[in-house]
Amino acid sequence: MKRRYFIQTLALSPAALAAGTQGDDLAKKFEAVRATDPLAAFKLLSQTPGEAAQKVARPAIARQITQDVATGLKGYADGKGDVAELPFTRAALLADLYSLDFSRQLMRLVFLLKQPRKAGTGCATCKGLGAAPCTACQAGLVLGPCSECESKGSVTCLLCNGSGALDHHGYKGTLVLTADHEVPVRMKNDKGKMVTGHLQPQTLTYQISPCTGGSFALQWDSVITKTGAKTNGSKNQPCSQFWSEMKMFVFSGKTKIKVNNNKGQLTPISGAGAKRFLGDYEVCTSGRVPCDRCTGKKTEPCPTCQGRTKALIACDKCEGAAMIACATCKGYGESAWVASVLPPAAATTMAKMLADQAVILKAWIDDRQRRANRQLSLSRRLEEAKKGLDPTAKLTPDYVDIVCPRCKGNGSECEDCWSAGRREYYEGTGQYEKYALVAKLTRQLEDLAKTPVTPPELAALPESESPALLAQNPAAKPAPAPTSLPAGPVPGGLVLPKTVEEMIKKADELHESGKTHLEKSKAASDNASWIDEGVKALSDFKNAQILYTAAQEKIDDSGGTVPRALLDKFRTNMQGLVMARKQVP
């Protein structure tokens, strides 16, 4: 009974009653002021420090920071900087004593709003501005060494791996020439002597084998139109001589030409089309031709820095914010008075969660800034890539059709386009890649706009001190990163895997399948098998290339470095794609 009497006495003692009444009055005054000015309410508590003030302040500070951060993040995500500034600044001030890094990240968001501050800090050092422009950068970016080319401005050609040349496989199959009228002939014979004469109206049927060391096996049959007389023969034809004959008879339009299409059927093509189709015979040297991509230069401009040796990177002085916080007020004002309201030792659980949330906020801001910088870099690269390009170009997955670079579309007697005024370039050539790069950069910019980084969902701060609360209520989980879209249109039937590993694995399988079909095409003795296997090889290499490209973009979009092994696979597959394209009519 003594114990019960003591408790009842204590509960009813005048001192206890006075303390309880004082605490209730303080809480009521605090809430009344907090409704219109939260900081003024907390300063009211600092005027009467003690257990009663601390009891009111502990849950109130946790609630206020939680509410302010949530309001600020929503305003930031919605692009409403005026809504986000005040909550972020107030939360940063209240959190300063418990997690300085948390406050720094909030102010980093305020500076990244890049708009005039509405709330002054009252600081004499910065005259209330809270920060000054960073003198080490422009808009948060600085020119740094380009990591992709190691500041060289160029990289090894992706297609030929720096050799400057590729194997010349040439055409394999049937080629038919038809001369409807007598054609004057002036050419060198096998002994190098210039001869002249006339080619009678006739039909010439060639059976052409692949190039081996600069020449190929050629079988021919001739039928004279007027008499029906037939002749045939065979020889080892040098590629350069074959080109000269085609130039004289076919490219000039004096004879008509037919080649096998991808179904094994003889199909007529124009003189300009024949020149493009047989173009490698002109430059074949000992079975090798200049690389289509680098035109024999062995290197190509760095795709990241466009040959400038430097690239834009985030400024490490201001973390990309373009502003440096005032050393005195830190951007949000003097905060020492908060200690009299709630000493750091009385809020260790909240401090731990604030530190955890600071890490999450920093990761989100870094990712958002990386994407913003990437968007700026892509925009600048796109602007550079468009310079000098033909605005009338027609880009397809296989070729680009542009105004002839030599005659500028005039046609006339231009041999490059044979008076057509336009030329076509296949995938893998330097001309094609210029236009493909513009299409790729345009799509990447559109993808970035469609996939914004959503703010993390931060948990409410604990309103009382209990280590167990941290386990029950983790800081938060960062918002999942958006999935990068593939480069180029996805072919029908191709399912895009979700992870980089799955993309590469599927691409490897397609690449190996393409190699098998390509070898079968080369070894085929009949036209049907040669074309069927060649078409399958082309399809597999094309799909593999799309997946390799998508994997690279996904790594790049997440801020990672594309592994050298993946770049090698991309290059090797590109070589297979070019060979397959030349193998099939």
Beta strands, then each sheet from edge to edge (+ up, - down):
strand 1: 131-133
strand 2: 141-145
strand 3: 154-156
strand 4: 165-167
strand 5: 173-179
strand 6: 183-188
strand 7: 194-199
strand 8: 202-208
strand 9: 215-224
strand 10: 230-238
strand 11: 256-260
strand 12: 266-269
strand 13: 288-290
strand 14: 299-301
strand 15: 310-314
strand 16: 323-325
strand 17: 394-395
strand 18: 399-403
strand 19: 422-426
strand 20: 457-458
strand 21: 476-477
sheet 1: 1+ 16-
sheet 2: 2+ 15-
sheet 3: 3+ 14-
sheet 4: 4+ 13-
sheet 5: 10+ 9- 8+ 5- 11+ 12-
sheet 6: 6+ 7-
sheet 7: 17+ 18- 19+
sheet 8: 20+ 21-
end
